[in-house]
């Protein structure tokens, strides 16, 4: 039996306030608004490029992007901004 990888993006529904900033910032449309709960949900986890934009833009810190491997893009953006 093959073990499934955990989704690269998880959203804590208790912390999400439904502002939709993460949905607007996601370049690959991984996230959508759940109209029943008015909270962001992960709809297309396999399309996630692990760019961290949703996590960085979430004002409630409700999103965690799990790193399935090294991603130099996350570290490098902060190096660029701080210089």
GUROBA-434253 format. One record per atom (N, C-alpha, C, O): chain; x, y, z; residue number from 0; residue in three letters; atom name. Coordinates in Angstrom, 3 decimals. Each point is the difference from the previous one (the first is absolute). Layout:
N
["A"; [X; Y; Z]; NUM; "ala"; "CA"]
...
This chain:
83
["A"; [0.848; -1.175; 0.000]; 0; "unk"; "N"]
["A"; [-0.848; 1.175; 0.000]; 0; "unk"; "CA"]
["A"; [0.899; 1.245; 0.000]; 0; "unk"; "C"]
["A"; [0.956; 0.084; 0.771]; 0; "unk"; "O"]
["A"; [-1.273; 0.870; -1.637]; 1; "unk"; "N"]
["A"; [0.775; 1.227; -0.097]; 1; "unk"; "CA"]
["A"; [-0.435; 1.010; 1.037]; 1; "unk"; "C"]
["A"; [-1.194; 0.236; 0.188]; 1; "unk"; "O"]
["A"; [2.162; 0.361; 0.485]; 2; "unk"; "N"]
["A"; [-0.306; 1.026; 0.987]; 2; "unk"; "CA"]
["A"; [-0.196; 1.332; -0.723]; 2; "unk"; "C"]
["A"; [0.806; 0.368; -0.855]; 2; "unk"; "O"]
["A"; [-1.856; 0.340; 1.190]; 3; "unk"; "N"]
["A"; [-0.298; 1.280; -0.638]; 3; "unk"; "CA"]
["A"; [0.751; 1.118; 0.715]; 3; "unk"; "C"]
["A"; [0.118; 0.004; 1.225]; 3; "unk"; "O"]
["A"; [0.380; 0.932; -2.003]; 4; "unk"; "N"]
["A"; [0.641; 1.168; 0.578]; 4; "unk"; "CA"]
["A"; [-1.064; 0.901; 0.614]; 4; "unk"; "C"]
["A"; [-1.110; 0.096; -0.522]; 4; "unk"; "O"]
["A"; [1.441; 0.557; 1.618]; 5; "unk"; "N"]
["A"; [-0.955; 0.953; 0.563]; 5; "unk"; "CA"]
["A"; [-0.151; 1.190; -0.950]; 5; "unk"; "C"]
["A"; [0.917; 0.293; -0.768]; 5; "unk"; "O"]
["A"; [-2.038; 0.381; 0.809]; 6; "unk"; "N"]
["A"; [-0.165; 1.148; -0.890]; 6; "unk"; "CA"]
["A"; [1.031; 1.069; 0.332]; 6; "unk"; "C"]
["A"; [0.346; 0.192; 1.165]; 6; "unk"; "O"]
["A"; [0.146; 0.505; -2.185]; 7; "unk"; "N"]
["A"; [1.024; 1.012; 0.252]; 7; "unk"; "CA"]
["A"; [-0.527; 1.224; 0.733]; 7; "unk"; "C"]
["A"; [0.775; 0.742; 0.603]; 7; "unk"; "O"]
["A"; [-2.075; -0.527; -0.649]; 8; "unk"; "N"]
["A"; [-0.603; 1.175; 0.639]; 8; "unk"; "CA"]
["A"; [-1.102; -0.459; 0.943]; 8; "unk"; "C"]
["A"; [-0.851; -0.807; -0.374]; 8; "unk"; "O"]
["A"; [0.870; 1.325; 1.600]; 9; "unk"; "N"]
["A"; [-1.092; -0.266; 0.928]; 9; "unk"; "CA"]
["A"; [-0.510; 1.324; 0.557]; 9; "unk"; "C"]
["A"; [0.770; 0.932; 0.236]; 9; "unk"; "O"]
["A"; [-2.063; -0.871; -0.034]; 10; "unk"; "N"]
["A"; [-0.644; 1.197; 0.529]; 10; "unk"; "CA"]
["A"; [-0.702; -0.358; 1.297]; 10; "unk"; "C"]
["A"; [-0.773; -0.957; 0.053]; 10; "unk"; "O"]
["A"; [1.041; 1.719; 0.979]; 11; "unk"; "N"]
["A"; [-0.661; -0.193; 1.285]; 11; "unk"; "CA"]
["A"; [-1.327; 0.759; -0.050]; 11; "unk"; "C"]
["A"; [0.000; 1.230; 0.064]; 11; "unk"; "O"]
["A"; [-1.128; -1.934; -0.177]; 12; "unk"; "N"]
["A"; [-1.287; 0.691; -0.134]; 12; "unk"; "CA"]
["A"; [-0.367; 0.823; 1.227]; 12; "unk"; "C"]
["A"; [-0.788; 0.940; -0.106]; 12; "unk"; "O"]
["A"; [1.336; -1.269; 1.254]; 13; "unk"; "N"]
["A"; [-0.290; 0.772; 1.209]; 13; "unk"; "CA"]
["A"; [0.682; 1.376; -0.043]; 13; "unk"; "C"]
["A"; [-0.472; 0.949; 0.627]; 13; "unk"; "O"]
["A"; [1.563; -0.846; -1.355]; 14; "unk"; "N"]
["A"; [0.723; 1.272; -0.095]; 14; "unk"; "CA"]
["A"; [-0.389; 0.809; -1.228]; 14; "unk"; "C"]
["A"; [0.125; 1.225; 0.002]; 14; "unk"; "O"]
["A"; [-0.592; -1.889; -1.046]; 15; "unk"; "N"]
["A"; [-0.362; 0.688; -1.243]; 15; "unk"; "CA"]
["A"; [-1.210; 0.898; 0.234]; 15; "unk"; "C"]
["A"; [-1.008; -0.440; 0.553]; 15; "unk"; "O"]
["A"; [1.111; 1.711; -0.978]; 16; "unk"; "N"]
["A"; [-1.129; 0.919; 0.163]; 16; "unk"; "CA"]
["A"; [-0.738; 0.263; -1.317]; 16; "unk"; "C"]
["A"; [-0.919; 0.818; -0.048]; 16; "unk"; "O"]
["A"; [1.321; -1.509; -1.011]; 17; "unk"; "N"]
["A"; [-0.697; 0.130; -1.272]; 17; "unk"; "CA"]
["A"; [0.349; 1.241; -0.801]; 17; "unk"; "C"]
["A"; [-0.785; 0.417; -0.851]; 17; "unk"; "O"]
["A"; [1.942; 0.185; 1.101]; 18; "unk"; "N"]
["A"; [0.375; 1.245; -0.694]; 18; "unk"; "CA"]
["A"; [0.326; -0.227; -1.477]; 18; "unk"; "C"]
["A"; [-0.084; 0.940; -0.790]; 18; "unk"; "O"]
["A"; [0.449; -2.144; 0.402]; 19; "unk"; "N"]
["A"; [0.294; -0.404; -1.378]; 19; "unk"; "CA"]
["A"; [1.306; 0.561; -0.553]; 19; "unk"; "C"]
["A"; [0.220; -0.059; -1.210]; 19; "unk"; "O"]
["A"; [0.637; 0.590; 2.042]; 20; "unk"; "N"]
["A"; [1.298; 0.485; -0.484]; 20; "unk"; "CA"]
["A"; [0.836; -1.144; -0.554]; 20; "unk"; "C"]
["A"; [0.727; 0.182; -0.977]; 20; "unk"; "O"]
["A"; [-0.820; -1.337; 1.578]; 21; "unk"; "N"]
["A"; [0.749; -1.160; -0.477]; 21; "unk"; "CA"]
["A"; [-0.478; -0.437; -1.381]; 21; "unk"; "C"]
["A"; [0.802; -0.391; -0.848]; 21; "unk"; "O"]
["A"; [-2.096; 0.458; 0.631]; 22; "unk"; "N"]
["A"; [-0.568; -0.384; -1.287]; 22; "unk"; "CA"]
["A"; [0.475; 0.948; -1.083]; 22; "unk"; "C"]
["A"; [0.329; -0.427; -1.106]; 22; "unk"; "O"]
["A"; [-0.293; 1.714; 1.420]; 23; "unk"; "N"]
["A"; [0.463; 0.991; -0.962]; 23; "unk"; "CA"]
["A"; [1.486; -0.143; -0.304]; 23; "unk"; "C"]
["A"; [0.429; 0.276; -1.120]; 23; "unk"; "O"]
["A"; [0.356; -0.700; 2.093]; 24; "unk"; "N"]
["A"; [1.446; -0.055; -0.201]; 24; "unk"; "CA"]
["A"; [0.486; -1.300; -0.637]; 24; "unk"; "C"]
["A"; [1.121; -0.047; -0.504]; 24; "unk"; "O"]
["A"; [-1.924; -0.992; 0.514]; 25; "unk"; "N"]
["A"; [0.437; -1.293; -0.541]; 25; "unk"; "CA"]
["A"; [0.069; 0.040; -1.523]; 25; "unk"; "C"]
["A"; [-1.023; 0.195; -0.656]; 25; "unk"; "O"]
["A"; [2.215; -0.377; 0.081]; 26; "unk"; "N"]
["A"; [0.131; 0.073; -1.462]; 26; "unk"; "CA"]
["A"; [-0.530; -1.224; -0.736]; 26; "unk"; "C"]
["A"; [-0.161; 0.043; -1.219]; 26; "unk"; "O"]
["A"; [-0.114; -1.133; 1.930]; 27; "unk"; "N"]
["A"; [-0.442; -1.224; -0.669]; 27; "unk"; "CA"]
["A"; [-1.412; -0.431; 0.395]; 27; "unk"; "C"]
["A"; [-0.405; -1.125; -0.292]; 27; "unk"; "O"]
["A"; [-0.342; 2.001; 0.947]; 28; "unk"; "N"]
["A"; [-1.410; -0.282; 0.331]; 28; "unk"; "CA"]
["A"; [-0.195; -1.245; 0.857]; 28; "unk"; "C"]
["A"; [-0.951; -0.754; -0.205]; 28; "unk"; "O"]
["A"; [1.840; 0.539; 1.154]; 29; "unk"; "N"]
["A"; [-0.101; -1.160; 0.892]; 29; "unk"; "CA"]
["A"; [-1.134; 0.173; 0.998]; 29; "unk"; "C"]
["A"; [-0.647; -0.969; 0.398]; 29; "unk"; "O"]
["A"; [0.414; 2.213; 0.000]; 30; "unk"; "N"]
["A"; [-0.964; 0.295; 1.059]; 30; "unk"; "CA"]
["A"; [-1.285; 0.581; -0.566]; 30; "unk"; "C"]
["A"; [0.012; 0.703; -1.011]; 30; "unk"; "O"]
["A"; [-1.106; -1.003; 1.669]; 31; "unk"; "N"]
["A"; [-1.308; 0.559; -0.353]; 31; "unk"; "CA"]
["A"; [-0.743; 0.333; 1.279]; 31; "unk"; "C"]
["A"; [0.382; -0.440; 1.084]; 31; "unk"; "O"]
["A"; [-1.433; 1.209; -1.214]; 32; "unk"; "N"]
["A"; [-0.837; 0.350; 1.146]; 32; "unk"; "CA"]
["A"; [-1.112; -1.032; 0.129]; 32; "unk"; "C"]
["A"; [-0.700; -0.291; -0.970]; 32; "unk"; "O"]
["A"; [0.541; -0.254; 2.156]; 33; "unk"; "N"]
["A"; [-1.106; -0.898; 0.292]; 33; "unk"; "CA"]
["A"; [-1.190; 0.889; 0.360]; 33; "unk"; "C"]
["A"; [-0.012; 0.634; 1.056]; 33; "unk"; "O"]
["A"; [-0.968; -0.592; -1.922]; 34; "unk"; "N"]
["A"; [-1.136; 0.905; 0.190]; 34; "unk"; "CA"]
["A"; [-0.851; -0.377; 1.216]; 34; "unk"; "C"]
["A"; [-0.678; 0.853; 0.572]; 34; "unk"; "O"]
["A"; [0.711; -2.112; -0.184]; 35; "unk"; "N"]
["A"; [-0.793; -0.430; 1.158]; 35; "unk"; "CA"]
["A"; [0.592; 0.503; 1.315]; 35; "unk"; "C"]
["A"; [-0.733; 0.325; 0.934]; 35; "unk"; "O"]
["A"; [2.070; -0.262; -0.867]; 36; "unk"; "N"]
["A"; [0.650; 0.412; 1.245]; 36; "unk"; "CA"]
["A"; [0.634; 1.383; -0.088]; 36; "unk"; "C"]
["A"; [0.414; 0.561; 1.015]; 36; "unk"; "O"]
["A"; [-0.337; -0.011; -2.224]; 37; "unk"; "N"]
["A"; [0.671; 1.275; -0.264]; 37; "unk"; "CA"]
["A"; [1.459; -0.041; 0.463]; 37; "unk"; "C"]
["A"; [0.510; 0.955; 0.586]; 37; "unk"; "O"]
["A"; [0.145; -2.080; -0.863]; 38; "unk"; "N"]
["A"; [1.406; -0.201; 0.336]; 38; "unk"; "CA"]
["A"; [0.728; -0.527; -1.231]; 38; "unk"; "C"]
["A"; [-0.597; -0.647; -0.860]; 38; "unk"; "O"]
["A"; [1.888; 0.931; 0.788]; 39; "unk"; "N"]
["A"; [0.811; -0.532; -1.094]; 39; "unk"; "CA"]
["A"; [0.217; -1.495; 0.200]; 39; "unk"; "C"]
["A"; [0.157; -0.472; 1.126]; 39; "unk"; "O"]
["A"; [-0.151; -0.263; -2.226]; 40; "unk"; "N"]
["A"; [0.271; -1.436; 0.035]; 40; "unk"; "CA"]
["A"; [0.979; -0.343; -1.117]; 40; "unk"; "C"]
["A"; [0.112; 0.722; -0.991]; 40; "unk"; "O"]
["A"; [0.593; -1.832; 1.167]; 41; "unk"; "N"]
["A"; [0.919; -0.497; -1.012]; 41; "unk"; "CA"]
["A"; [-0.789; -0.896; -0.937]; 41; "unk"; "C"]
["A"; [-0.556; -1.015; 0.419]; 41; "unk"; "O"]
["A"; [0.509; 1.397; -1.697]; 42; "unk"; "N"]
["A"; [-0.783; -0.753; -0.974]; 42; "unk"; "CA"]
["A"; [0.895; -0.813; -0.939]; 42; "unk"; "C"]
["A"; [-0.333; -1.131; -0.353]; 42; "unk"; "O"]
["A"; [1.455; 1.703; -0.045]; 43; "unk"; "N"]
["A"; [0.894; -0.667; -0.950]; 43; "unk"; "CA"]
["A"; [1.414; -0.099; 0.590]; 43; "unk"; "C"]
["A"; [0.901; 0.698; -0.464]; 43; "unk"; "O"]
["A"; [-0.689; -1.548; 1.473]; 44; "unk"; "N"]
["A"; [1.307; -0.053; 0.673]; 44; "unk"; "CA"]
["A"; [1.155; -0.402; -0.907]; 44; "unk"; "C"]
["A"; [1.135; 0.422; 0.223]; 44; "unk"; "O"]
["A"; [-1.406; -1.232; -1.244]; 45; "unk"; "N"]
["A"; [1.069; -0.436; -0.883]; 45; "unk"; "CA"]
["A"; [0.528; 1.115; -0.902]; 45; "unk"; "C"]
["A"; [1.067; -0.134; -0.598]; 45; "unk"; "O"]
["A"; [-1.809; 1.224; 0.505]; 46; "unk"; "N"]
["A"; [0.443; 1.128; -0.824]; 46; "unk"; "CA"]
["A"; [0.881; 0.980; 0.771]; 46; "unk"; "C"]
["A"; [0.517; 0.953; -0.583]; 46; "unk"; "O"]
["A"; [-0.341; -1.177; 1.880]; 47; "unk"; "N"]
["A"; [0.776; 0.919; 0.831]; 47; "unk"; "CA"]
["A"; [1.466; -0.009; -0.416]; 47; "unk"; "C"]
["A"; [0.614; -1.060; -0.124]; 47; "unk"; "O"]
["A"; [-0.061; 2.248; -0.088]; 48; "unk"; "N"]
["A"; [1.409; 0.147; -0.366]; 48; "unk"; "CA"]
["A"; [0.880; 0.308; 1.206]; 48; "unk"; "C"]
["A"; [1.197; 0.247; -0.143]; 48; "unk"; "O"]
["A"; [-1.795; -0.262; 1.326]; 49; "unk"; "N"]
["A"; [0.696; 0.273; 1.253]; 49; "unk"; "CA"]
["A"; [0.737; 1.345; -0.094]; 49; "unk"; "C"]
["A"; [1.192; 0.091; 0.291]; 49; "unk"; "O"]
["A"; [-1.913; 0.923; -0.695]; 50; "unk"; "N"]
["A"; [0.594; 1.338; -0.145]; 50; "unk"; "CA"]
["A"; [-0.129; 0.830; 1.272]; 50; "unk"; "C"]
["A"; [0.650; 1.038; 0.128]; 50; "unk"; "O"]
["A"; [-1.473; -1.479; 0.805]; 51; "unk"; "N"]
["A"; [-0.192; 0.645; 1.301]; 51; "unk"; "CA"]
["A"; [-0.764; 1.321; -0.055]; 51; "unk"; "C"]
["A"; [-0.117; 0.671; 1.025]; 51; "unk"; "O"]
["A"; [-0.403; -0.280; -2.177]; 52; "unk"; "N"]
["A"; [-0.714; 1.266; -0.084]; 52; "unk"; "CA"]
["A"; [-1.245; 0.003; 0.873]; 52; "unk"; "C"]
["A"; [-0.274; 0.991; 0.676]; 52; "unk"; "O"]
["A"; [-0.476; -2.069; -0.678]; 53; "unk"; "N"]
["A"; [-1.217; -0.060; 0.817]; 53; "unk"; "CA"]
["A"; [0.337; 0.085; 1.480]; 53; "unk"; "C"]
["A"; [-0.652; 0.723; 0.754]; 53; "unk"; "O"]
["A"; [1.669; -1.461; -0.345]; 54; "unk"; "N"]
["A"; [0.404; 0.005; 1.412]; 54; "unk"; "CA"]
["A"; [0.491; 1.384; 0.413]; 54; "unk"; "C"]
["A"; [-0.334; 0.481; 1.083]; 54; "unk"; "O"]
["A"; [1.118; 0.152; -1.932]; 55; "unk"; "N"]
["A"; [0.543; 1.320; 0.322]; 55; "unk"; "CA"]
["A"; [-1.070; 1.079; 0.018]; 55; "unk"; "C"]
["A"; [0.109; 0.962; 0.760]; 55; "unk"; "O"]
["A"; [-1.139; -1.104; -1.583]; 56; "unk"; "N"]
["A"; [-1.041; 1.021; -0.089]; 56; "unk"; "CA"]
["A"; [-1.126; -0.171; 1.021]; 56; "unk"; "C"]
["A"; [-0.809; 0.911; 0.173]; 56; "unk"; "O"]
["A"; [0.743; -2.040; 0.493]; 57; "unk"; "N"]
["A"; [-1.094; -0.246; 0.948]; 57; "unk"; "CA"]
["A"; [0.196; 0.821; 1.274]; 57; "unk"; "C"]
["A"; [0.959; -0.227; 0.737]; 57; "unk"; "O"]
["A"; [-1.855; 1.177; -0.468]; 58; "unk"; "N"]
["A"; [0.148; 0.834; 1.194]; 58; "unk"; "CA"]
["A"; [-0.298; -0.742; 1.302]; 58; "unk"; "C"]
["A"; [0.375; 0.466; 1.075]; 58; "unk"; "O"]
["A"; [-1.039; -1.606; -1.163]; 59; "unk"; "N"]
["A"; [-0.357; -0.771; 1.192]; 59; "unk"; "CA"]
["A"; [0.964; -1.158; 0.280]; 59; "unk"; "C"]
["A"; [-0.180; -0.735; 0.972]; 59; "unk"; "O"]
["A"; [1.198; 0.571; -1.816]; 60; "unk"; "N"]
["A"; [0.932; -1.133; 0.118]; 60; "unk"; "CA"]
["A"; [-0.736; -1.330; 0.043]; 60; "unk"; "C"]
["A"; [0.342; -0.891; 0.777]; 60; "unk"; "O"]
["A"; [-1.354; 0.772; -1.620]; 61; "unk"; "N"]
["A"; [-0.814; -1.215; -0.042]; 61; "unk"; "CA"]
["A"; [0.529; -1.032; -0.988]; 61; "unk"; "C"]
["A"; [-0.495; -1.126; -0.042]; 61; "unk"; "O"]
["A"; [1.492; 1.496; -0.752]; 62; "unk"; "N"]
["A"; [0.486; -0.882; -1.062]; 62; "unk"; "CA"]
["A"; [1.420; -0.448; 0.297]; 62; "unk"; "C"]
["A"; [0.860; 0.790; 0.388]; 62; "unk"; "O"]
["A"; [-0.645; -2.083; -0.584]; 63; "unk"; "N"]
["A"; [1.343; -0.560; 0.113]; 63; "unk"; "CA"]
["A"; [0.302; -0.716; -1.304]; 63; "unk"; "C"]
["A"; [-0.758; -0.859; -0.450]; 63; "unk"; "O"]
["A"; [1.872; 1.230; -0.139]; 64; "unk"; "N"]
["A"; [0.461; -0.681; -1.207]; 64; "unk"; "CA"]
["A"; [1.057; -0.992; 0.439]; 64; "unk"; "C"]
["A"; [1.069; 0.377; 0.480]; 64; "unk"; "O"]
["A"; [-1.384; -1.649; -0.653]; 65; "unk"; "N"]
["A"; [0.939; -1.053; 0.368]; 65; "unk"; "CA"]
["A"; [0.978; -0.201; -1.128]; 65; "unk"; "C"]
["A"; [-0.386; -0.094; -1.165]; 65; "unk"; "O"]
["A"; [1.618; 0.031; 1.507]; 66; "unk"; "N"]
["A"; [1.029; -0.135; -1.012]; 66; "unk"; "CA"]
["A"; [0.277; -1.470; -0.252]; 66; "unk"; "C"]
["A"; [0.477; -0.713; 0.883]; 66; "unk"; "O"]
["A"; [-0.781; 0.262; -2.098]; 67; "unk"; "N"]
["A"; [0.237; -1.395; -0.353]; 67; "unk"; "CA"]
["A"; [1.450; -0.225; -0.412]; 67; "unk"; "C"]
["A"; [0.394; -1.128; -0.296]; 67; "unk"; "O"]
["A"; [0.370; 2.153; 0.277]; 68; "unk"; "N"]
["A"; [1.405; -0.059; -0.389]; 68; "unk"; "CA"]
["A"; [0.548; 1.403; 0.116]; 68; "unk"; "C"]
["A"; [-0.716; 0.915; 0.408]; 68; "unk"; "O"]
["A"; [1.944; -0.738; -0.752]; 69; "unk"; "N"]
["A"; [0.562; 1.339; 0.120]; 69; "unk"; "CA"]
["A"; [-0.563; 0.893; -1.096]; 69; "unk"; "C"]
["A"; [-0.206; -0.434; -1.133]; 69; "unk"; "O"]
["A"; [-0.034; 1.663; 1.486]; 70; "unk"; "N"]
["A"; [-0.502; 0.978; -0.952]; 70; "unk"; "CA"]
["A"; [0.807; 1.278; 0.180]; 70; "unk"; "C"]
["A"; [-0.267; 0.778; 0.916]; 70; "unk"; "O"]
["A"; [1.234; -0.559; -1.766]; 71; "unk"; "N"]
["A"; [0.840; 1.186; 0.163]; 71; "unk"; "CA"]
["A"; [-0.752; 1.302; -0.249]; 71; "unk"; "C"]
["A"; [0.483; 1.067; 0.379]; 71; "unk"; "O"]
["A"; [-1.646; -1.130; -1.003]; 72; "unk"; "N"]
["A"; [-0.758; 1.228; -0.264]; 72; "unk"; "CA"]
["A"; [-0.445; 0.687; 1.290]; 72; "unk"; "C"]
["A"; [-0.016; 1.229; 0.067]; 72; "unk"; "O"]
["A"; [-0.341; -1.999; 0.950]; 73; "unk"; "N"]
["A"; [-0.493; 0.612; 1.232]; 73; "unk"; "CA"]
["A"; [1.099; 0.775; 0.714]; 73; "unk"; "C"]
["A"; [-0.230; 1.123; 0.448]; 73; "unk"; "O"]
["A"; [1.395; -1.693; -0.337]; 74; "unk"; "N"]
["A"; [1.099; 0.691; 0.667]; 74; "unk"; "CA"]
["A"; [0.491; 1.167; -0.840]; 74; "unk"; "C"]
["A"; [0.331; 1.051; 0.548]; 74; "unk"; "O"]
["A"; [-0.278; -1.207; -1.838]; 75; "unk"; "N"]
["A"; [0.605; 1.031; -0.837]; 75; "unk"; "CA"]
["A"; [-0.834; 1.270; -0.060]; 75; "unk"; "C"]
["A"; [0.564; 1.088; -0.121]; 75; "unk"; "O"]
["A"; [-1.864; -1.185; 0.200]; 76; "unk"; "N"]
["A"; [-0.825; 1.213; -0.065]; 76; "unk"; "CA"]
["A"; [0.285; 0.902; 1.197]; 76; "unk"; "C"]
["A"; [0.025; 1.223; -0.137]; 76; "unk"; "O"]
["A"; [0.188; -1.812; 1.296]; 77; "unk"; "N"]
["A"; [0.308; 0.796; 1.174]; 77; "unk"; "CA"]
["A"; [1.413; 0.562; -0.057]; 77; "unk"; "C"]
["A"; [0.260; 1.091; 0.507]; 77; "unk"; "O"]
["A"; [0.633; -1.822; -1.113]; 78; "unk"; "N"]
["A"; [1.362; 0.523; -0.180]; 78; "unk"; "CA"]
["A"; [-0.023; 1.230; -0.896]; 78; "unk"; "C"]
["A"; [0.714; 0.971; 0.248]; 78; "unk"; "O"]
["A"; [-1.531; -1.018; -1.280]; 79; "unk"; "N"]
["A"; [-0.098; 1.121; -0.932]; 79; "unk"; "CA"]
["A"; [-0.636; 1.204; 0.683]; 79; "unk"; "C"]
["A"; [0.483; 1.122; -0.148]; 79; "unk"; "O"]
["A"; [-1.549; -1.342; 0.886]; 80; "unk"; "N"]
["A"; [-0.711; 1.098; 0.642]; 80; "unk"; "CA"]
["A"; [0.812; 0.659; 1.116]; 80; "unk"; "C"]
["A"; [-0.139; 1.201; 0.233]; 80; "unk"; "O"]
["A"; [0.965; -1.951; 0.445]; 81; "unk"; "N"]
["A"; [0.754; 0.560; 1.111]; 81; "unk"; "CA"]
["A"; [1.280; 0.701; -0.447]; 81; "unk"; "C"]
["A"; [0.629; 0.695; 0.798]; 81; "unk"; "O"]
["A"; [-0.242; -0.862; -2.039]; 82; "unk"; "N"]
["A"; [1.234; 0.654; -0.447]; 82; "unk"; "CA"]
["A"; [-0.237; 1.350; -0.626]; 82; "unk"; "C"]
["A"; [0.949; 0.661; -0.421]; 82; "unk"; "O"]
